Amino acid sequence: MYGSETWRLTENNKRRVEATEMDDLRRSSRISRKEIIRNVTIRQQIGLEETIVKETEQNQLTWYGHVQRMVEGRLPKTASKWMPKQKTAWGRPKKNWMEGIRKAMNERNLNEGQWEDRKQWSLGVGQRRKAF
């Protein structure tokens, strides 16, 4: 697997990534933190529409669809279905990568099996826009 496709995005991680992204955007546009300017305004000035978290979710869904279309027995498909056999630690279970994928699919109204139609999948993921 590659780059952001492997990130496990929990709510706490999302906030950290978004805060780091906004900090970088403020620094690159030479805006001081003392200046009270909303993040939305900074994004509009720079011309960014999507956050890095949304782009990461899009990359993950694109990768997930790609892996699901693979033939059974391929290493990436086998690795995505693998579950460790060791005991888990006490306490609250950590969210895994697949739970994040399911949540992103629910937000975009994507269902299991829709990855078979590549164009519909990429439209649902948000990677491509329809041309009029």
RADAQUI-V357462 format. One record per residue. N is the residue number from 1. RES is the residue in one small letter. PSI is psi in whole degrees, 0 to 359 (NA if undefined). NEAR is the number of other C-alpha atoms within 8 Angstrom. Layout:
N	RES	PSI	NEAR
N	RES	PSI	NEAR
//
This chain:
1	m	161	5
2	y	166	5
3	g	240	6
4	s	348	8
5	e	337	11
6	t	355	9
7	w	141	7
8	r	106	8
9	l	97	9
10	t	171	8
11	e	320	6
12	n	317	7
13	n	321	8
14	k	315	10
15	r	320	8
16	r	316	8
17	v	316	10
18	e	320	11
19	a	318	8
20	t	319	8
21	e	314	9
22	m	324	9
23	d	316	8
24	d	319	8
25	l	320	9
26	r	316	12
27	r	318	9
28	s	331	7
29	s	8	7
30	r	41	6
31	i	126	8
32	s	152	7
33	r	342	6
34	k	331	4
35	e	126	6
36	i	94	5
37	i	130	6
38	r	151	6
39	n	323	7
40	v	319	6
41	t	318	8
42	i	317	11
43	r	319	10
44	q	320	9
45	q	320	6
46	i	331	7
47	g	24	6
48	l	133	7
49	e	319	6
50	e	150	6
51	t	166	8
52	i	332	9
53	v	317	9
54	k	319	8
55	e	320	9
56	t	316	10
57	e	321	11
58	q	316	11
59	n	319	10
60	q	317	12
61	l	323	12
62	t	314	10
63	w	318	9
64	y	314	9
65	g	319	11
66	h	315	9
67	v	321	9
68	q	332	8
69	r	349	8
70	m	158	8
71	v	144	6
72	e	144	6
73	g	345	6
74	r	146	8
75	l	313	6
76	p	323	8
77	k	319	13
78	t	318	10
79	a	326	7
80	s	337	6
81	k	352	6
82	w	137	6
83	m	131	4
84	p	149	4
85	k	355	4
86	q	162	4
87	k	146	4
88	t	160	5
89	a	160	5
90	w	160	5
91	g	193	4
92	r	133	4
93	p	140	7
94	k	146	4
95	k	137	8
96	n	176	7
97	w	320	10
98	m	326	6
99	e	322	8
100	g	323	12
101	i	314	12
102	r	320	8
103	k	317	8
104	a	324	10
105	m	319	11
106	n	320	9
107	e	330	7
108	r	8	8
109	n	42	7
110	l	142	10
111	n	163	7
112	e	138	5
113	g	346	5
114	q	345	9
115	w	346	12
116	e	323	8
117	d	102	7
118	r	318	7
119	k	315	6
120	q	322	9
121	w	314	13
122	s	328	11
123	l	317	11
124	g	324	10
125	v	326	10
126	g	10	8
127	q	323	8
128	r	151	6
129	r	147	6
130	k	136	5
131	a	132	3
132	f	NA	2
//
